[in-house]
Amino acid sequence: MPVSRIDSDTSGLAWYAFTGEPLSCHRGFTHAIVTRLGGVSLAPFDGLNLGGTVGDEPSAVKENHRLLCQALDIAPEQIVSPHQVHGNRVACVSTGDGGSTIPETDALITASPHVALLLRFADCVPVLFYDRVHHVTALSHAGWRGVAAGVVPATVGEMTRQFGTRAHDLWAGVGPAIDVTHYEVGEEVVTAVESTLSHESAVSECRGGRWYLDLPGAVAAQLRDLEVGQIELSKLSTAARTDEWYSHRAEKGKTGRFGVLVMLD
């Protein structure tokens, strides 16, 4: 498996990290795909819910963020998060944005050390980026609407515009998300997503007259179409493993949000 689980010795928190090349050779990039384990939220948000707009107690969400910062040894003032809206807006942030929330944004980019980009998920695809040549990182939130709107190519394009990133120098990690077995959608969703891909990419299945979408596969296909140099898929399913992840679909909309964080050292 291209990811390894890390369990905190003291907090009860656990997170996954990609372990393959080129990350093992570049110690200036930190990332954590944080499970729902640990934390103080009660059912149905039980665990480390980092979503402040899902109905959980604000005091619990605040304590979960404190526990996350403690476990990862970062300060709240280092974190930048967006208000995610399933769109394709990309924001470039720096040290001065620490501690803030960027409105109506689904991808963040930074070249500033010690600025932690934190996004939240519950079936949508986390897409992690690292440009080892220009030392730039990015993190995108890609649900089917974001994929159809082009948030992934928009992120790569903005990295190129801001910092000169070349796609073939990029590493991209596709994090935990809903898998094709559990993601029944309408045919119009399949059409919207597949229209953004090359004709060689097939990311849907029709079973018994019902359509199912491979959302991580669609993200990977977009990355391949962009000629991203290295693509790794976590192959972790949120809907199949609600013991580790929050899943909006599997938990019928009443659930929390897990966090994904990237940072340059």
C-alpha positions as CSV (number, residue, x, y, z in Angstrom):
1,M,0.0,0.0,0.0
2,P,1.4,3.5,-0.9
3,V,0.3,4.9,2.5
4,S,1.2,4.0,6.1
5,R,-0.8,4.6,9.2
6,I,0.8,6.5,12.1
7,D,-0.7,6.2,15.6
8,S,0.0,8.8,18.2
9,D,1.5,7.4,21.4
10,T,-0.3,9.9,23.6
11,S,-3.4,11.4,22.0
12,G,-5.2,8.5,20.4
13,L,-5.2,10.2,17.1
14,A,-4.1,8.4,13.9
15,W,-3.2,9.6,10.5
16,Y,-1.9,8.2,7.2
17,A,1.0,9.4,5.0
18,F,2.2,8.5,1.6
19,T,5.5,6.7,1.8
20,G,6.8,6.3,-1.8
21,E,9.3,8.3,-3.9
22,P,9.9,11.1,-4.2
23,L,8.6,12.0,-0.7
24,S,11.1,9.7,1.1
25,C,13.9,11.7,-0.4
26,H,12.5,15.2,0.3
27,R,12.2,16.0,4.0
28,G,10.9,19.5,3.4
29,F,7.3,18.3,2.8
30,T,5.0,17.3,5.6
31,H,1.5,15.9,5.2
32,A,-1.1,14.0,7.3
33,I,-4.3,12.4,6.3
34,V,-6.0,12.4,9.6
35,T,-8.6,9.7,10.6
36,R,-11.6,10.2,12.8
37,L,-9.9,8.3,15.6
38,G,-9.4,10.1,18.9
39,G,-11.1,13.4,19.5
40,V,-14.0,14.3,21.8
41,S,-17.0,14.6,19.5
42,L,-20.0,12.6,20.4
43,A,-22.2,10.5,18.0
44,P,-23.0,10.9,15.2
45,F,-19.8,12.9,14.9
46,D,-17.9,10.7,17.2
47,G,-14.1,11.1,17.0
48,L,-12.0,13.8,15.6
49,N,-14.6,15.9,13.8
50,L,-12.9,19.0,12.3
51,G,-16.0,20.3,10.6
52,G,-17.6,23.3,12.2
53,T,-20.7,23.5,10.1
54,V,-22.1,20.0,10.4
55,G,-24.1,20.4,13.7
56,D,-21.4,19.3,16.2
57,E,-20.8,21.2,19.4
58,P,-18.5,24.1,18.7
59,S,-16.5,23.4,21.9
60,A,-15.9,19.8,20.7
61,V,-14.7,21.0,17.3
62,K,-12.4,23.5,18.9
63,E,-10.9,20.8,21.2
64,N,-10.4,18.5,18.3
65,H,-8.4,21.2,16.5
66,R,-6.3,21.7,19.6
67,L,-5.6,17.9,19.8
68,L,-4.7,17.9,16.1
69,C,-2.3,20.8,16.5
70,Q,-0.7,19.1,19.6
71,A,-0.3,15.7,17.8
72,L,1.3,17.3,14.7
73,D,3.3,19.9,16.7
74,I,1.9,22.9,14.9
75,A,0.3,26.1,16.1
76,P,-3.2,27.2,15.2
77,E,-1.7,30.4,13.8
78,Q,0.1,28.3,11.2
79,I,-3.1,26.9,9.7
80,V,-4.9,28.2,6.7
81,S,-8.3,26.7,5.7
82,P,-10.8,27.4,3.0
83,H,-14.6,27.6,3.1
84,Q,-15.2,24.8,0.7
85,V,-18.0,25.2,-1.8
86,H,-17.5,22.4,-4.4
87,G,-16.1,24.8,-7.0
88,N,-12.8,25.4,-8.7
89,R,-11.4,28.5,-7.1
90,V,-7.7,28.3,-6.1
91,A,-6.1,30.6,-3.6
92,C,-2.4,31.2,-3.1
93,V,-1.5,31.9,0.5
94,S,1.5,32.8,2.6
95,T,2.6,33.4,6.1
96,G,0.4,36.4,6.6
97,D,-2.7,34.3,6.0
98,G,-1.9,32.0,8.9
99,G,-4.9,31.5,11.2
100,S,-7.4,32.6,8.6
101,T,-10.3,31.0,6.5
102,I,-10.3,31.8,2.8
103,P,-13.9,32.3,1.5
104,E,-15.4,30.2,-1.3
105,T,-12.3,28.3,-2.2
106,D,-11.6,24.6,-2.8
107,A,-7.8,24.5,-3.3
108,L,-4.9,26.2,-1.6
109,I,-1.3,26.7,-2.7
110,T,1.7,27.9,-0.8
111,A,5.5,28.2,-1.1
112,S,5.9,29.6,2.4
113,P,7.5,27.3,5.0
114,H,5.5,26.4,8.1
115,V,2.1,27.4,6.6
116,A,-0.2,24.5,7.1
117,L,-3.0,24.0,4.6
118,L,-5.9,22.2,6.1
119,L,-9.0,21.0,4.2
120,R,-11.9,18.8,5.4
121,F,-13.5,15.8,3.8
122,A,-16.3,13.1,4.1
123,D,-16.2,11.3,0.7
124,C,-14.8,13.9,-1.7
125,V,-11.3,13.4,-2.9
126,P,-8.3,15.0,-1.2
127,V,-5.6,15.8,-3.8
128,L,-2.2,16.5,-2.4
129,F,0.5,18.2,-4.5
130,Y,4.2,18.7,-4.1
131,D,6.6,20.4,-6.6
132,R,10.0,19.3,-5.5
133,V,11.8,21.6,-7.9
134,H,10.2,24.9,-6.8
135,H,9.3,23.7,-3.3
136,V,5.6,24.4,-3.5
137,T,2.7,22.5,-2.1
138,A,-1.1,22.5,-2.7
139,L,-4.2,20.7,-1.5
140,S,-7.5,20.4,-3.4
141,H,-11.0,19.3,-2.5
142,A,-12.5,17.4,-5.4
143,G,-16.1,16.1,-5.2
144,W,-17.9,15.3,-8.4
145,R,-18.9,19.0,-8.9
146,G,-15.3,20.1,-8.3
147,V,-14.0,17.5,-10.7
148,A,-16.5,18.5,-13.3
149,A,-15.6,22.2,-12.7
150,G,-11.9,21.5,-13.1
151,V,-10.5,22.1,-9.6
152,V,-7.6,19.7,-10.3
153,P,-6.4,21.3,-13.5
154,A,-7.0,24.8,-12.0
155,T,-4.7,23.9,-9.1
156,V,-1.9,22.7,-11.3
157,G,-2.4,25.8,-13.6
158,E,-2.2,28.2,-10.7
159,M,0.9,26.5,-9.4
160,T,2.4,27.0,-12.8
161,R,1.3,30.7,-13.0
162,Q,2.4,31.6,-9.5
163,F,5.7,29.6,-9.2
164,G,6.6,28.1,-12.6
165,T,5.6,24.6,-11.7
166,R,5.9,22.1,-14.5
167,A,3.4,19.2,-14.4
168,H,6.1,16.5,-15.0
169,D,7.9,17.7,-11.9
170,L,4.8,17.2,-9.7
171,W,4.0,14.5,-7.3
172,A,0.3,14.1,-6.6
173,G,-1.4,11.9,-3.9
174,V,-5.1,10.9,-4.2
175,G,-6.4,10.5,-0.7
176,P,-9.2,8.5,0.9
177,A,-12.6,9.0,-0.8
178,I,-15.8,7.1,-1.6
179,D,-15.1,4.1,-3.9
180,V,-17.0,3.1,-7.0
181,T,-18.8,0.3,-5.2
182,H,-20.6,2.7,-2.9
183,Y,-21.0,5.7,-5.1
184,E,-24.3,5.4,-7.0
185,V,-25.0,8.6,-9.1
186,G,-27.3,9.8,-11.8
187,E,-26.2,9.4,-15.4
188,E,-25.9,13.2,-15.7
189,V,-23.2,13.1,-13.0
190,V,-21.2,10.5,-15.0
191,T,-21.6,12.6,-18.1
192,A,-20.4,15.8,-16.4
193,V,-17.3,14.1,-15.0
194,E,-16.4,12.0,-18.0
195,S,-16.7,15.0,-20.3
196,T,-13.6,16.4,-18.7
197,L,-11.5,13.4,-19.4
198,S,-9.6,12.0,-22.4
199,H,-11.5,9.4,-24.4
200,E,-9.2,6.6,-23.0
201,S,-10.5,7.1,-19.5
202,A,-13.5,5.1,-18.2
203,V,-14.4,5.9,-14.6
204,S,-18.0,4.6,-14.4
205,E,-19.9,1.3,-14.2
206,C,-23.5,0.5,-15.0
207,R,-24.8,-2.3,-12.9
208,G,-28.5,-3.4,-13.0
209,G,-29.4,-0.2,-14.8
210,R,-27.7,2.0,-12.1
211,W,-24.6,4.1,-12.5
212,Y,-21.6,4.1,-10.2
213,L,-18.8,6.6,-10.4
214,D,-15.1,6.0,-9.6
215,L,-14.4,9.5,-8.2
216,P,-10.7,8.8,-7.2
217,G,-10.2,7.2,-10.7
218,A,-11.6,10.4,-12.3
219,V,-9.2,12.5,-10.4
220,A,-6.3,10.2,-11.3
221,A,-7.4,10.4,-15.0
222,Q,-7.4,14.2,-14.9
223,L,-3.9,14.1,-13.4
224,R,-2.7,11.8,-16.1
225,D,-4.3,14.1,-18.8
226,L,-2.3,16.9,-17.3
227,E,0.9,14.8,-17.5
228,V,1.6,15.0,-13.8
229,G,4.9,13.2,-13.2
230,Q,4.0,10.9,-10.4
231,I,0.5,9.9,-9.2
232,E,-0.1,7.8,-6.1
233,L,-3.6,6.5,-5.0
234,S,-4.2,5.8,-1.4
235,K,-6.8,3.2,-2.3
236,L,-8.6,3.9,1.0
237,S,-12.4,4.0,0.9
238,T,-14.3,6.3,3.2
239,A,-17.7,4.6,2.7
240,A,-16.3,1.1,3.3
241,R,-14.4,2.1,6.5
242,T,-16.5,4.4,8.6
243,D,-14.5,3.2,11.6
244,E,-11.6,5.3,10.3
245,W,-13.2,7.9,8.1
246,Y,-16.3,10.1,7.9
247,S,-18.6,9.3,5.0
248,H,-21.4,11.6,4.0
249,R,-23.0,8.9,1.8
250,A,-22.6,5.8,4.0
251,E,-23.7,7.7,7.2
252,K,-26.7,9.3,5.4
253,G,-25.5,12.9,5.7
254,K,-25.2,13.0,9.5
255,T,-21.4,12.8,10.1
256,G,-18.3,14.8,10.7
257,R,-15.3,15.8,8.6
258,F,-11.8,14.4,8.7
259,G,-8.8,16.6,7.9
260,V,-5.9,16.5,5.5
261,L,-2.9,18.8,6.0
262,V,0.1,19.7,3.9
263,M,3.0,21.9,4.9
264,L,6.5,22.9,3.8
265,D,9.2,22.7,6.4
